[in-house]
Amino acid sequence: MPPPAALAQARCPATDVSDESKLSSPDEPWFMELETLKDLYIHELKDLFSAEQQLVKALPKMAKAASNKELASGFQQHLEQTKEHAQRLQRILSSHQATTRGAKCKGMEGLLAEGAEMMEEEADEEVKDAGLIGAAQRVEHYEMAGYGTARTFAELLGDEEGAKLLQTTLEEEKQTDQKLSKLAKSAINVAAAK
């Protein structure tokens, strides 16, 4: 099995090319070796930023595709929260003299592609809404895993402000997931089951 750093590089390559000695190949300018926990931390922050930027573009489409007004409103509310999440990440990266510039997060790209397929499905409105909730919750769980990991790295590296900001976002992601579960159990999945 490859070492953990190699797995992280394969998932979403880091992109801080300020130290060219870390580049693996001149043909792959975004592929960077992860030599320290701080390198991995910055990599994770950039990956999360890419994920949030993709989500900012997807949420309005999800809101439009939802037939349930409460679900559509929830997607719109989460859009504003997602923009704040991206700003927090930018703030943390700036504190480490790093930019947000990076490779596109493939994990989020795949999750959003699945969500886009759900939006295109020919289905009863209630069934489609149930599918949209499932797609949204997969995104939330992916983000919770990423924010939890980055927060732990921040704590280990002594980045108290970063850890605090990441924990705030993690809590907001958990709350969004809980709201989606409540909406699914109280209305949407019940309607879809009829």
PyMOL commands that set and color helices and strands:
alter all, ss='L'
color gray80, all
select helices_A, chain A and resi 4-11+20-22+37-65+69-95+106-120+125-156+160-193
alter helices_A, ss='H'
color red, helices_A
deselect
rebuild
show_as cartoon
